[in-house]
Amino acid sequence: MKHSLTYYITLLVIKLKGLKKNFSEDPIDYLKIRKEDVHEPKGRFFKENQLRKFNISNSTITEIGQNKNSEQLVIFLHGGAFISGPTEHHWNALMEIAKQTQFKVWMCDYPKAPENHISAISENIDSIYETALSSYKSENIFLIGDSVGGTLVTTLTQRLIKNKIDLPRKVILICPVMDASMSNPEIKLIDASDPILSRKGVLSAKKMCAGTTDLKNELISPLYGSFDKFPETIIFIAENDITLPDQKKVVQKMKETKIKFEIVVGEDMPHIWPFLPVMKEAKTALNDIIQYLKK
C-alpha cells in the first residue's frame, strides 16, 4: 500500500521523540512519560466550548460541546498505559469529534498507576458511566477508548452486561490493549517493527497498574472475559503494533458470539494511528470514527 508523505514524516517524528526507547525500559519511567500530559487544554475552541468541569469519584471530567442542549454523549477514555495522559493528541481528537458531531464529549481524566491500581481505576470508570446514565439515555451514550482507554471501555462493557445495566449504543476501540500479561508469543515478532511500543515497558506499566491482581484477570485483561451481548463495536487495529495479536483473538471471540462489529485495519500503521497528528491516514481514520458516531 502506498502511504502519504505525512506518514513517513510522522514515523520520523516518533523516532526522534524517542517513544520506543521510553517504552523499552523496565521499570518504565512513568514520571518522564507524564511530562507530555495535558490536563488543561489550551486554545480558542476549548475556551469557547468547555461547558463545565467536575469530579466523579477521583476522576476529573471536562465536558466539551458546541450544542449545550445535545442529548448525545461521548464518554472518552484516553490511553497512556495506565500511567499517563491525557495528551495533546487526545484533546485534538476530542475537539474534532465535538465539532463534527455536535454531541457532548466527556474527557475522563481518571486516576493513574502506580499511585492507583486497576480496582480503584475501574471503580472510577463505573461511577462515570453510572453518572452519565442519570442524565442520558443509554441509547444516546457512546464509548470511545484508545490503547488502555480501550481496555477500560471493554472491561466496563463486560461489567455492564454481567450486572444487567443498560448498555451504550456503540463502542469504538482504537488499538485496545486486550491482555495485560503480554504473553502472546506473536508479540515478540511484531516488537521490532512497532515504532512506539515495546513489550518490556508496556508489561512494566501493566504490573504497576495490576498491583496484586493477576495480569490475566478480566478486570485488566478483557481478552479473558466474555464478549457475548456486546453492543455494536468498531475496532481500529494497526499492523505494526504489539497489541495486534491479542486484538485478533478478541475478534475471533466476537465472531463466535455473533455480535455486530466492524474492523478497520491500518496497513503498516503504528499504535493508535487514528489519533496521531499531521498524518493524512490518521485524519481519514478519525473522520471514519466520527461517521460511525453520526450513523
C-alpha positions as CSV (number, residue, x, y, z in Angstrom):
1,M,0.0,0.0,0.0
2,K,1.3,3.5,-0.9
3,H,1.4,5.9,2.0
4,S,1.3,9.6,2.2
5,L,4.4,11.8,2.8
6,T,2.9,12.7,6.1
7,Y,3.0,9.0,7.1
8,Y,6.8,9.0,6.8
9,I,7.1,12.4,8.5
10,T,5.1,11.1,11.4
11,L,7.2,8.0,11.8
12,L,10.4,10.2,11.8
13,V,9.0,12.4,14.5
14,I,8.0,9.4,16.6
15,K,11.6,8.1,16.2
16,L,13.2,11.5,17.1
17,K,11.0,11.8,20.2
18,G,12.3,8.5,21.5
19,L,8.9,7.0,22.2
20,K,10.1,3.5,21.6
21,K,13.0,4.0,24.0
22,N,10.7,5.2,26.7
23,F,8.6,2.0,26.3
24,S,11.7,-0.2,26.4
25,E,12.5,0.5,30.0
26,D,11.8,-1.7,33.0
27,P,10.8,-0.2,35.3
28,I,9.1,2.2,32.9
29,D,9.8,5.9,33.8
30,Y,6.2,7.0,34.3
31,L,7.2,10.4,35.5
32,K,9.1,11.1,32.3
33,I,6.2,9.9,30.2
34,R,3.8,12.1,32.2
35,K,5.7,15.2,31.0
36,E,3.6,15.0,27.8
37,D,0.3,15.1,29.8
38,V,-2.2,17.9,29.2
39,H,-4.8,18.3,31.9
40,E,-5.9,21.8,30.9
41,P,-6.4,22.1,27.1
42,K,-5.5,25.4,25.5
43,G,-6.9,27.2,22.5
44,R,-9.9,29.2,21.5
45,F,-12.1,26.1,20.8
46,F,-11.8,24.8,24.3
47,K,-12.2,28.3,25.8
48,E,-15.4,28.8,24.0
49,N,-16.9,25.3,24.2
50,Q,-15.9,23.9,27.6
51,L,-19.3,23.6,29.2
52,R,-18.2,22.5,32.7
53,K,-15.5,20.7,34.7
54,F,-16.5,18.5,37.5
55,N,-15.4,15.4,39.5
56,I,-16.8,11.9,39.6
57,S,-15.2,9.9,42.4
58,N,-11.4,10.6,41.8
59,S,-11.8,11.4,38.1
60,T,-11.8,14.9,36.6
61,I,-14.4,15.2,33.8
62,T,-14.1,18.0,31.2
63,E,-17.3,18.4,29.3
64,I,-16.9,19.9,25.8
65,G,-19.7,20.7,23.4
66,Q,-20.9,23.2,20.8
67,N,-24.5,22.3,21.5
68,K,-25.2,22.6,25.2
69,N,-28.6,21.0,24.7
70,S,-27.4,17.9,23.0
71,E,-28.9,14.7,24.2
72,Q,-26.0,12.6,22.8
73,L,-22.9,11.9,24.9
74,V,-19.5,10.5,24.0
75,I,-17.5,9.2,27.0
76,F,-13.8,9.4,26.0
77,L,-11.4,7.2,27.9
78,H,-7.8,8.1,26.9
79,G,-4.9,5.8,26.7
80,G,-1.5,6.2,28.3
81,A,-0.5,2.7,29.6
82,F,-2.5,3.4,32.8
83,I,0.4,5.6,33.9
84,S,-0.2,8.9,32.0
85,G,-2.5,11.0,29.9
86,P,-4.4,12.6,28.5
87,T,-2.1,14.2,26.0
88,E,-2.5,16.8,23.3
89,H,-3.5,14.3,20.6
90,H,-6.4,13.1,22.8
91,W,-7.7,16.6,23.1
92,N,-7.3,17.2,19.4
93,A,-9.3,14.1,18.6
94,L,-12.0,15.1,21.1
95,M,-12.2,18.6,19.6
96,E,-12.8,17.2,16.1
97,I,-15.5,14.8,17.4
98,A,-17.2,17.6,19.3
99,K,-17.1,19.9,16.2
100,Q,-18.3,17.4,13.7
101,T,-21.0,15.6,15.7
102,Q,-22.4,18.4,17.8
103,F,-22.5,15.8,20.6
104,K,-21.3,16.5,24.1
105,V,-18.0,14.8,24.9
106,W,-16.6,13.9,28.4
107,M,-12.8,13.7,28.6
108,C,-12.3,11.4,31.6
109,D,-9.1,12.1,33.4
110,Y,-9.1,9.0,35.6
111,P,-6.6,8.0,38.4
112,K,-3.3,6.6,37.2
113,A,-0.9,3.9,38.3
114,P,1.3,3.3,40.2
115,E,-0.4,5.5,42.7
116,N,-3.7,3.7,41.9
117,H,-4.3,0.1,41.0
118,I,-6.8,-1.4,38.5
119,S,-9.6,-2.0,41.0
120,A,-9.7,1.7,42.0
121,I,-9.4,2.8,38.4
122,S,-12.3,0.5,37.4
123,E,-14.5,1.8,40.2
124,N,-13.9,5.3,38.9
125,I,-14.9,4.2,35.4
126,D,-18.1,2.5,36.7
127,S,-19.0,5.7,38.6
128,I,-18.5,7.8,35.4
129,Y,-20.9,5.6,33.4
130,E,-23.4,5.5,36.3
131,T,-23.4,9.3,36.5
132,A,-23.9,9.5,32.7
133,L,-26.9,7.2,32.9
134,S,-28.6,9.6,35.4
135,S,-28.7,12.3,32.7
136,Y,-28.6,10.5,29.4
137,K,-30.5,7.6,27.8
138,S,-28.2,4.6,27.3
139,E,-29.0,4.6,23.6
140,N,-27.6,8.1,23.4
141,I,-24.3,7.2,25.0
142,F,-21.2,6.2,23.0
143,L,-17.9,4.9,24.4
144,I,-14.5,5.6,22.9
145,G,-11.2,4.4,24.1
146,D,-7.7,4.2,22.7
147,S,-5.0,1.8,24.0
148,V,-5.7,1.2,27.7
149,G,-8.6,3.5,27.3
150,G,-9.9,0.7,25.0
151,T,-9.1,-1.7,27.8
152,L,-11.2,0.3,30.2
153,V,-14.1,0.7,27.7
154,T,-14.1,-3.1,27.1
155,T,-14.0,-4.1,30.7
156,L,-16.6,-1.6,31.6
157,T,-18.9,-3.0,28.9
158,Q,-18.3,-6.6,30.2
159,R,-19.3,-5.5,33.7
160,L,-22.4,-3.7,32.5
161,I,-23.5,-6.9,30.7
162,K,-22.7,-9.0,33.8
163,N,-24.6,-6.7,36.1
164,K,-27.5,-6.2,33.6
165,I,-27.0,-2.5,33.3
166,D,-28.3,-0.6,30.2
167,L,-25.6,-0.7,27.5
168,P,-24.2,2.2,25.4
169,R,-25.3,2.5,21.8
170,K,-21.9,1.9,20.4
171,V,-18.4,1.1,21.5
172,I,-15.4,2.3,19.5
173,L,-12.0,0.9,20.3
174,I,-8.7,2.3,18.9
175,C,-5.8,-0.2,19.2
176,P,-7.1,-1.6,22.6
177,V,-4.8,-3.5,24.9
178,M,-6.6,-6.8,25.5
179,D,-4.2,-8.8,27.5
180,A,-2.0,-7.1,30.2
181,S,0.2,-10.2,30.5
182,M,1.6,-9.6,27.1
183,S,2.2,-13.4,26.9
184,N,1.2,-13.9,23.3
185,P,4.3,-15.2,21.5
186,E,3.4,-13.3,18.4
187,I,4.1,-10.0,20.2
188,K,7.9,-10.6,20.0
189,L,7.6,-11.0,16.3
190,I,6.0,-7.5,15.9
191,D,8.1,-5.7,18.6
192,A,10.9,-4.9,16.2
193,S,8.5,-3.2,13.7
194,D,6.5,-1.3,16.3
195,P,7.8,2.3,16.3
196,I,6.1,3.3,19.5
197,L,5.6,0.4,22.0
198,S,7.9,-2.3,23.3
199,R,6.7,-5.3,25.3
200,K,9.2,-4.7,28.0
201,G,8.0,-1.2,29.0
202,V,4.3,-2.0,28.4
203,L,4.5,-5.0,30.7
204,S,6.2,-2.9,33.3
205,A,3.3,-0.4,33.2
206,K,0.7,-3.2,33.4
207,K,2.4,-4.6,36.5
208,M,2.3,-1.2,38.2
209,C,-1.4,-1.0,37.5
210,A,-2.3,-4.5,38.4
211,G,-0.8,-4.4,41.9
212,T,-1.8,-7.8,43.5
213,T,-4.3,-8.5,40.7
214,D,-3.3,-11.3,38.3
215,L,-2.4,-9.9,34.9
216,K,-4.8,-12.3,33.2
217,N,-7.7,-11.2,35.4
218,E,-10.5,-9.9,33.2
219,L,-10.5,-6.7,35.2
220,I,-7.3,-5.6,33.4
221,S,-7.3,-8.2,30.5
222,P,-10.7,-8.2,28.8
223,L,-9.5,-11.0,26.5
224,Y,-10.3,-13.4,29.3
225,G,-13.8,-12.0,29.7
226,S,-17.0,-12.6,27.7
227,F,-18.0,-10.6,24.6
228,D,-21.5,-12.1,24.4
229,K,-24.2,-9.4,24.1
230,F,-21.8,-6.6,23.3
231,P,-23.4,-3.5,21.7
232,E,-22.3,-2.6,18.2
233,T,-18.5,-2.4,18.3
234,I,-15.9,-0.9,15.9
235,I,-12.3,-1.8,16.3
236,F,-9.4,0.1,14.7
237,I,-6.3,-2.1,14.6
238,A,-2.7,-1.5,13.3
239,E,-0.4,-3.9,11.7
240,N,2.8,-2.5,13.3
241,D,1.5,-2.7,16.8
242,I,2.4,-5.2,19.5
243,T,-1.2,-5.1,20.8
244,L,-2.4,-6.6,17.5
245,P,-2.0,-10.3,18.3
246,D,-4.4,-10.1,21.2
247,Q,-6.9,-8.0,19.3
248,K,-7.0,-10.8,16.7
249,K,-8.0,-13.2,19.5
250,V,-10.8,-10.9,20.6
251,V,-12.1,-10.5,17.0
252,Q,-12.3,-14.3,16.9
253,K,-14.3,-14.4,20.1
254,M,-16.6,-11.7,18.8
255,K,-17.2,-13.8,15.7
256,E,-18.2,-16.7,17.8
257,T,-20.7,-14.6,19.8
258,K,-22.1,-13.2,16.6
259,I,-22.4,-9.7,17.8
260,K,-22.4,-6.8,15.4
261,F,-18.9,-5.5,14.9
262,E,-16.6,-4.0,12.3
263,I,-12.8,-3.9,12.0
264,V,-10.8,-1.1,10.4
265,V,-7.2,-2.3,9.5
266,G,-4.4,0.3,9.4
267,E,-1.9,-1.2,6.9
268,D,1.7,-0.6,8.2
269,M,0.2,1.7,10.8
270,P,1.6,2.2,14.3
271,H,-0.3,2.1,17.6
272,I,-3.3,4.5,18.0
273,W,-2.8,5.7,14.4
274,P,-6.2,7.4,14.1
275,F,-5.2,9.9,16.8
276,L,-1.7,10.8,15.5
277,P,-1.3,14.4,14.4
278,V,-0.4,15.6,10.9
279,M,-0.7,12.2,9.2
280,K,-3.2,12.1,6.3
281,E,-4.2,8.5,7.1
282,A,-4.9,9.5,10.7
283,K,-7.3,12.3,9.6
284,T,-9.1,9.8,7.3
285,A,-9.5,7.3,10.2
286,L,-10.7,10.0,12.6
287,N,-13.3,11.1,10.1
288,D,-14.4,7.4,9.9
289,I,-14.8,7.4,13.7
290,I,-16.9,10.5,13.5
291,Q,-19.1,8.9,10.8
292,Y,-19.6,5.9,13.0
293,L,-20.9,8.1,15.7
294,K,-23.2,10.0,13.4
295,K,-24.8,7.0,11.8
